Amino acid sequence: MDFTNTQLWTFAFVIITFGAYLWIGYSNRVRDTKGFYVAGQGVPPVFNGMATAADWMSAASFISMAGLISFMGYDGAVYLMGWTGGYVLLALLLAPYLRKFGQYTVPDFVGERYYSRLARVVAAICAVFVSLTYVTGQMRGVGVVFSRFLGVSITWGVIIGMAIVAFFAVVGGMKGITWTQVAQYAVLIVAFLIPAIAISAKLTGNPIPQLSFTFSDITQKLNQIQIDLGFAEYTAPFQSLSKLNVFCIAMALMVGTAGLPHVIVRFYTVPSVRAARYSAGWALLFIAILYTTAPALAAFARYNLINTLHGTPIEQARQLEWVQSWEKTGLLTLTDKNGDGKLEMSPDAALSEIKIDRDIIVLSTPEVAGLAPWVIALVAAGGLAAALSTAAGLLLVISSSFSHDVYAKLINPKASEEKKLLVGRVTIFFAVCVAGFFGIHPPGFVAEVVAFAFGLAAASFFPIILLGIFDKRTNRQGAIAGMVVGIVFTAAYIIGNRFFGMPAFLFGISAQGIGTVGMVLNLVVTLVVSRITPPPPEEIQEMVENVRVPRGAGTAQAH
């Protein structure tokens, strides 16, 4: 395989796809806040479904999820189950009702439903905190891709990604981002499927990854290899995570999904409640294509890596061009610890002579399998599309949370359209800088960082949205108290555990799963405080009642 050829293909794909994104974003640029925040509410359901899928399937889904499953085996599927179940929960339980409320943003919904400026501000702060955590993972993903395929350091990879994402979000707003995400979905799904199909055919003779993973003997072979090397069986459950952690992580990812501001806002970009339901169905189909392929690709990657590196003389391994390329990034390390000249993979990290960053599994798999250079380059373009599409949506949430929910509603209610757009765009610039810093100095793998964001969303937004729709007795005092308790507890636990060496003191629940506990605390505090304080005004209770009435499939007017 000619590395130079691979690099040329990568440059070609990146230039072509990015040129298309930039052209789409620029040609759909906006000049008013409705276009900037909700794309003028004119996106057809099928295309909104594609945009939602691209928004949803971030660098965590494309780059990191299969890597985690590959390393963790059965236990890694908790990410797949949590994220898939969460989208179904959001699409069926919450999205249509939120669309009928007719607000632009989650803080908008909280402010109107809980008749409180303070509640709006708390929700806006939570939205910014959640979205910044999430976008940090995307910036890390962009840095990993650029560092390998463009021959730059991760730091410069992140900086390049920051500039590109900022352009998409600043110029096009939600309208430009939506149509850019439609193109990005097409790129990322093709980039994910082609190597999966090629490797599936090569290893099992069956080109359909889902079928070959299920009906071939690849998992039995992998199980035996793992046992021979001293690992647990690949398909054995609860090896790296306890049952309690599996439950808590899956639940945090699931209810965190239902509280993610950048996904919820997608249901406001269509013309009607009926269109919101249809776009949710289309998005689920588009998401399922990748999510049913990921476990198969993870197993194929694990099998190929072990067969390629374990027992191979270290000098011979270093002659492989993909090894040379990834070693330069620092994300792959080969060390002959016992001096026998051969590489050994061991479940004991102190003894293992092969150290592989989980975030490179999907990106390196086509190279390990010896696929054509253009396939390798296409995967790089797909990883960038996944990271950039989600990052742009998240930055818009951060922008709207400040400019629309704080500045325009509280600081300067008489601000002109031009002034509000300017504030939104300046906010994006500062958010990109913060996300870039943590992308260069991440607190974990891409999927782990994203899991923290889901936990924060679960602990802050899910109970407030759920009770706001289905419990008309919940009032502003309860909502504010619940949000504050939920996000402060969850953020303190995650930060203490990841940055200050605090042990997972609460029954061993990991930082990725603590959002479930935060969510329960939020729910209990909200219900209790709401019951010991005066009920909401009559008109608020009537509004909640009207939203739950099973009608209103026509156009919902925005306030």
C-alpha positions in Angstrom: 0.0 0.0 0.0 1.4 3.4 -1.0 1.1 5.8 1.9 1.7 8.8 -0.4 -1.2 7.5 -2.6 -3.3 7.3 0.5 -2.4 10.8 1.5 -3.3 12.1 -2.0 -6.6 10.4 -1.9 -7.3 11.8 1.6 -6.5 15.3 0.4 -8.7 14.8 -2.6 -11.7 13.6 -0.6 -11.3 16.2 2.1 -11.1 19.0 -0.4 -14.1 17.8 -2.4 -16.3 17.1 0.6 -15.3 20.2 2.5 -15.8 22.3 -0.7 -19.3 20.9 -1.0 -20.0 21.6 2.7 -18.8 25.2 2.4 -20.7 25.8 -0.8 -23.9 24.4 0.8 -23.4 26.4 4.0 -22.7 29.6 2.1 -25.6 29.3 -0.4 -28.0 28.7 2.5 -26.7 31.6 4.7 -29.3 33.4 6.7 -30.1 37.0 7.6 -32.8 36.6 10.3 -33.0 34.8 13.6 -35.7 32.3 12.5 -33.5 31.0 9.8 -30.5 31.1 12.1 -32.1 29.1 14.9 -34.7 26.8 13.3 -33.9 27.0 9.5 -37.1 28.9 8.9 -39.1 25.8 9.9 -39.2 24.7 6.2 -37.1 21.5 6.1 -38.8 18.4 4.5 -39.1 15.4 6.9 -36.8 13.0 4.9 -34.0 15.6 4.8 -34.5 16.6 8.4 -34.2 12.9 9.2 -30.9 12.8 7.5 -29.7 16.0 9.2 -30.9 14.6 12.6 -29.0 11.4 12.0 -25.8 13.3 11.1 -26.3 15.6 14.1 -26.9 12.5 16.3 -24.1 10.3 14.9 -21.1 12.3 16.1 -17.5 11.4 16.3 -18.4 9.2 19.2 -20.6 7.0 17.0 -18.4 7.0 13.9 -14.9 7.0 15.4 -15.1 5.8 19.0 -18.2 3.6 19.6 -16.9 0.6 17.5 -13.5 1.1 19.1 -15.0 0.8 22.6 -16.9 -2.3 21.6 -13.8 -3.7 20.1 -11.8 -3.3 23.3 -14.7 -4.0 25.8 -16.5 -6.7 23.8 -20.0 -7.4 25.0 -19.9 -4.6 27.7 -19.1 -2.0 25.1 -22.5 -2.5 23.6 -23.9 -0.5 26.5 -23.1 2.7 24.4 -25.0 1.3 21.4 -28.0 0.3 23.5 -28.2 3.5 25.5 -27.9 5.8 22.5 -30.3 3.9 20.3 -32.9 3.5 23.1 -32.5 7.1 24.0 -33.3 8.3 20.4 -36.5 6.1 20.4 -37.5 7.6 23.8 -37.0 11.1 22.5 -38.8 10.5 19.2 -41.8 8.8 20.6 -42.3 10.3 24.0 -41.1 13.9 23.9 -40.4 15.3 20.5 -44.0 15.8 19.2 -45.1 17.5 22.5 -42.1 19.8 22.5 -42.9 20.7 18.8 -46.4 21.6 19.8 -45.1 24.0 22.5 -43.6 25.8 19.5 -40.4 27.2 21.2 -37.1 27.6 19.4 -34.8 26.2 22.2 -34.9 24.1 25.3 -34.4 27.2 27.6 -37.3 28.8 25.6 -39.5 25.8 26.6 -38.3 25.9 30.2 -38.9 29.7 30.4 -42.4 29.5 29.0 -43.5 26.3 30.7 -42.2 27.4 34.1 -43.1 31.1 33.7 -39.8 32.2 35.0 -36.8 34.3 33.8 -34.6 32.6 36.4 -35.6 29.1 35.2 -34.7 30.2 31.6 -31.3 31.4 32.7 -30.6 28.2 34.7 -31.7 26.1 31.6 -29.5 28.2 29.3 -26.4 27.7 31.6 -27.1 24.0 31.7 -27.5 23.9 27.8 -24.1 25.7 27.4 -22.4 23.4 29.9 -23.8 20.2 28.3 -23.1 21.3 24.8 -19.5 22.5 25.6 -18.8 19.0 27.1 -20.2 17.3 24.0 -18.4 19.5 21.4 -15.1 18.9 23.2 -15.4 15.2 22.1 -16.0 16.3 18.5 -13.0 18.5 18.5 -10.9 15.6 19.8 -12.2 13.4 17.0 -11.3 16.0 14.4 -7.8 16.3 15.9 -7.3 12.5 15.7 -8.3 12.3 12.0 -6.3 15.3 10.9 -3.2 14.2 12.9 -3.1 10.9 11.0 -4.2 11.7 7.5 -2.9 15.2 7.0 0.4 14.6 8.8 -0.1 17.3 11.5 -0.1 17.2 15.3 -3.4 16.6 17.2 -3.1 20.2 18.4 -3.0 21.6 14.9 -5.7 19.1 13.8 -8.0 20.5 16.5 -7.2 24.1 15.5 -8.0 23.4 11.8 -11.3 21.8 12.8 -12.1 24.7 15.0 -11.8 27.1 12.1 -13.9 25.0 9.8 -16.7 24.4 12.3 -16.9 28.0 13.3 -17.4 29.0 9.6 -20.3 26.6 9.2 -22.1 27.7 12.3 -21.4 31.5 12.0 -22.3 31.9 8.3 -25.2 29.5 7.8 -26.9 29.2 11.1 -29.4 26.3 11.4 -30.5 26.6 7.8 -26.9 26.2 6.5 -26.0 23.6 9.1 -29.1 21.5 8.2 -28.4 21.2 4.5 -24.7 20.7 5.2 -25.6 17.9 7.6 -27.7 16.2 4.8 -24.5 16.0 2.7 -22.4 15.0 5.7 -24.8 12.1 6.5 -24.3 10.8 3.0 -20.5 10.9 3.3 -20.3 9.4 6.7 -22.7 6.5 6.1 -20.9 5.5 2.8 -17.5 5.9 4.5 -18.6 3.6 7.3 -20.3 0.9 5.2 -17.8 0.4 2.4 -14.9 -0.8 4.6 -17.3 -2.8 6.8 -18.7 -4.6 3.7 -15.2 -5.2 2.2 -13.8 -6.6 5.5 -16.9 -8.7 6.0 -16.5 -10.3 2.6 -12.8 -10.8 3.1 -13.1 -12.5 6.5 -16.3 -14.4 6.1 -17.2 -14.5 2.5 -20.5 -12.7 3.3 -20.6 -9.0 2.3 -23.4 -8.0 4.6 -21.7 -7.2 8.0 -24.8 -7.7 10.1 -25.4 -11.2 8.7 -21.8 -12.3 8.7 -21.4 -11.1 12.3 -24.5 -13.1 13.3 -24.2 -16.3 11.3 -20.5 -16.9 10.6 -18.0 -18.3 13.0 -16.0 -15.1 13.4 -17.1 -14.5 17.0 -16.3 -18.1 18.0 -12.8 -17.6 16.5 -12.4 -14.3 18.3 -13.5 -15.8 21.6 -10.9 -18.6 21.3 -8.1 -16.1 20.4 -9.0 -14.0 23.4 -9.0 -17.0 25.8 -5.6 -18.1 24.4 -4.2 -14.7 25.1 -5.6 -14.6 28.7 -8.5 -12.2 28.0 -12.1 -13.0 28.8 -14.3 -14.2 25.9 -15.2 -11.4 23.6 -18.9 -12.1 24.0 -18.8 -12.7 27.8 -20.9 -10.1 29.7 -19.9 -7.9 32.7 -16.2 -8.3 32.4 -15.1 -4.7 32.4 -18.3 -3.2 33.8 -20.5 -4.4 36.7 -24.2 -4.9 36.2 -25.0 -1.8 38.1 -22.7 0.3 35.9 -24.1 -1.2 32.7 -27.6 -0.2 33.9 -26.5 3.3 35.0 -24.5 4.0 31.8 -27.3 2.8 29.6 -29.9 4.7 31.5 -27.8 7.9 31.5 -27.2 7.7 27.8 -30.9 7.0 27.2 -32.5 9.7 29.2 -29.6 12.0 28.4 -30.5 11.7 24.7 -34.0 12.9 25.5 -32.5 16.0 27.1 -29.9 16.9 24.5 -30.6 20.5 23.3 -29.0 20.1 19.8 -31.1 17.0 19.0 -34.4 18.5 20.3 -34.0 21.6 18.3 -34.1 19.6 15.1 -37.8 18.9 15.6 -38.5 22.7 15.4 -37.0 22.9 11.9 -39.9 21.2 10.1 -43.2 22.8 9.2 -45.6 20.8 11.5 -46.1 18.3 14.3 -46.9 15.6 11.7 -43.6 16.4 9.9 -41.7 16.2 13.2 -43.1 12.6 13.7 -42.1 11.6 10.2 -38.7 13.1 10.4 -38.1 11.2 13.7 -39.0 7.9 11.9 -36.6 8.7 9.0 -33.8 9.6 11.4 -34.2 6.3 13.3 -33.9 4.4 10.0 -30.8 6.3 9.0 -29.2 5.9 12.4 -30.0 2.1 12.5 -27.9 1.6 9.3 -24.7 2.6 11.2 -25.6 1.3 14.6 -26.3 -2.3 13.3 -23.0 -2.2 11.4 -20.8 -1.0 14.3 -20.7 -4.3 16.4 -19.7 -6.2 13.3 -17.0 -3.8 12.4 -15.7 -3.8 16.0 -15.3 -7.6 16.0 -13.6 -7.6 12.6 -11.2 -4.9 13.8 -10.3 -6.8 16.9 -9.7 -10.0 15.0 -7.5 -8.3 12.4 -5.5 -6.4 14.9 -4.6 -9.5 17.0 -3.8 -11.5 13.9 -1.7 -8.8 12.5 0.4 -7.7 15.5 0.4 -10.4 18.2 3.5 -12.7 17.9 4.9 -10.5 15.0 8.6 -9.5 15.3 8.6 -5.8 16.4 10.9 -4.8 13.5 8.7 -6.5 11.0 5.6 -4.8 12.5 7.3 -1.4 12.2 7.8 -2.0 8.5 4.0 -1.9 8.0 3.1 1.6 6.7 0.0 1.9 8.8 2.0 1.2 11.9 4.5 3.8 11.0 1.8 6.4 10.3 -0.1 5.8 13.6 3.1 5.6 15.7 3.9 9.1 14.6 0.7 10.4 16.1 1.5 8.8 19.5 -1.9 6.9 19.4 -0.2 3.6 18.7 2.8 2.4 20.8 4.9 -0.8 20.3 7.4 -1.7 23.0 9.5 -4.8 23.3 9.2 -5.1 27.1 10.5 -8.6 27.6 13.3 -8.3 25.0 12.3 -11.3 22.9 11.9 -9.2 19.8 8.2 -10.2 19.4 5.1 -8.3 20.2 2.7 -9.7 22.8 -0.8 -8.5 23.6 -1.8 -9.1 27.3 -4.8 -8.3 29.4 -2.3 -6.8 31.9 -1.6 -3.3 30.7 1.8 -3.3 32.4 2.9 -6.3 30.4 1.2 -5.7 27.0 3.6 -4.6 24.4 0.9 -3.1 22.1 -0.9 0.0 23.2 -3.6 1.3 20.9 -5.8 4.3 21.5 -9.5 3.2 21.2 -10.3 6.2 19.0 -8.1 4.9 16.1 -9.8 1.5 15.7 -12.3 2.5 13.0 -9.9 4.8 11.2 -7.1 2.2 11.1 -9.2 -0.9 10.3 -9.2 -0.4 6.5 -5.4 0.0 6.6 -4.9 -3.1 8.8 -7.2 -5.1 6.4 -5.1 -4.0 3.5 -8.0 -2.2 1.7 -7.4 0.2 -1.2 -6.0 3.7 -0.4 -9.2 5.4 -1.6 -11.3 3.4 1.0 -8.9 4.5 3.7 -9.2 8.1 2.6 -13.0 7.9 2.5 -13.1 6.7 6.1 -11.1 9.8 7.1 -13.6 12.0 5.3 -16.4 10.2 7.0 -14.9 10.7 10.4 -14.5 14.4 9.8 -18.1 14.6 8.5 -19.4 12.9 11.7 -17.5 15.2 14.0 -18.1 18.5 12.2 -21.8 17.9 11.6 -22.5 17.4 15.4 -20.0 20.2 16.4 -21.8 22.7 14.3 -25.2 21.8 15.8 -23.8 22.0 19.3 -22.2 25.4 18.7 -25.6 26.7 17.5 -27.2 25.5 20.7 -24.5 27.4 22.8 -25.0 30.4 20.6 -28.8 30.4 20.9 -28.7 29.7 24.6 -26.9 32.9 25.2 -28.0 35.3 22.4 -31.6 34.2 22.2 -32.4 33.1 25.8 -30.2 35.4 27.9 -29.2 38.4 25.8 -32.4 39.0 23.8 -34.9 37.9 26.5 -33.2 39.4 29.6 -30.3 41.7 28.9 -31.5 43.7 25.8 -35.1 42.8 24.9 -35.2 45.6 22.3 -32.1 44.4 20.4 -32.4 44.4 16.6 -32.2 41.2 14.5 -28.7 42.3 13.4 -27.6 42.8 17.0 -28.9 39.4 18.1 -27.2 37.6 15.2 -23.9 39.4 16.0 -24.1 38.3 19.6 -24.9 34.7 18.5 -21.9 34.7 16.2 -19.5 36.1 18.7 -20.7 33.5 21.3 -19.8 30.7 18.8 -16.3 32.1 18.5 -15.7 31.9 22.2 -17.3 28.5 22.5 -15.0 27.1 19.8 -12.0 28.3 21.6 -13.0 26.6 24.9 -14.0 23.4 23.1 -10.7 23.4 21.2 -8.7 23.7 24.4 -10.4 20.6 25.9 -10.2 18.8 22.6 -6.4 19.2 22.9 -6.4 18.2 26.6 -9.4 15.7 26.8 -10.6 14.1 30.0 -11.1 10.8 28.2 -11.7 9.0 24.9 -14.2 10.6 22.5 -17.1 8.3 23.5 -16.3 8.8 27.2 -16.4 12.6 26.9 -19.6 12.4 25.0 -21.0 10.1 27.7 -20.3 12.8 30.3 -22.4 15.2 28.2 -25.3 12.8 28.1 -25.1 12.3 31.9 -25.2 16.1 32.4 -28.2 16.3 30.0 -29.9 13.5 31.9 -29.4 15.1 35.2 -30.5 18.6 34.2 -33.0 18.5 31.4 -34.8 15.2 31.2 -36.9 15.4 34.4 -37.8 19.0 33.7 -39.0 18.3 30.1 -40.8 15.1 31.2 -42.6 16.7 34.1 -43.2 19.9 32.1 -45.2 17.9 29.6 -46.9 15.2 31.8 -47.3 16.9 35.2 -49.1 20.2 35.2 -48.6 20.5 39.0 -44.8 21.0 38.5 -44.0 24.6 39.2 -41.0 27.0 38.7 -39.6 26.5 42.2 -39.4 22.8 41.7 -37.9 23.1 38.2 -35.2 25.5 39.3 -34.3 23.5 42.4 -34.2 20.2 40.4 -32.0 21.5 37.6 -29.5 23.0 40.0 -29.3 19.9 42.2 -29.1 17.5 39.3 -26.3 19.3 37.3 -24.2 20.4 40.3 -24.1 16.9 41.7 -23.4 15.2 38.4 -20.8 17.7 37.3 -19.0 17.6 40.7 -18.8 13.8 40.6 -17.5 13.7 37.0 -14.9 16.5 37.5 -13.8 15.0 40.9 -13.4 11.5 39.4 -11.7 12.5 36.1 -9.5 15.4 37.2 -8.9 15.1 40.9 -8.6 11.4 41.5 -11.8 11.1 43.5 -12.9 7.4 43.7 -16.2 6.3 42.4 -17.6 6.3 46.0 -21.3 5.9 45.2 -21.6 2.0 44.9 -18.8 2.1 42.4 -20.9 3.9 39.8 -18.6 5.3 37.1 -18.5 8.9 35.9 -20.2 7.8 32.6 -23.2 6.5 34.6 -23.6 9.0 37.4 -26.0 11.0 35.3 -28.7 8.4 36.2 -28.3 9.2 39.9 -28.3 13.0 39.1 -31.5 12.5 37.1 -33.2 10.7 40.0 -32.2 13.4 42.4 -33.5 16.1 40.0 -36.8 14.2 39.6 -37.3 13.8 43.4 -36.3 17.4 44.3 -38.6 18.8 41.5 -41.6 16.8 42.6 -41.1 17.5 46.3 -40.5 21.2 46.0 -43.4 21.6 43.6 -45.7 19.9 46.1 -44.8 22.1 49.0 -45.0 25.4 47.0 -47.9 27.0 45.3 -49.2 25.4 42.0 -48.5 27.0 38.6 -51.0 29.7 37.4 -54.2 28.4 35.8 -53.2 29.5 32.3 -49.9 27.4 32.5 -51.9 24.3 33.7 -54.3 24.8 30.8 -51.4 25.2 28.3 -49.9 21.9 29.5 -53.3 20.2 29.2 -53.8 21.5 25.7 -50.3 20.3 24.6 -51.1 16.8 25.7 -54.4 16.6 23.7 -53.9 14.1 20.9 -54.5 16.6 18.1 -52.6 19.5 16.5 -51.0 17.7 13.6 -51.2 20.9 11.7 -48.7 23.7 11.8 -47.7 24.7 15.3 -47.1 28.4 15.6 -43.9 29.6 17.3 -44.2 32.2 20.0 
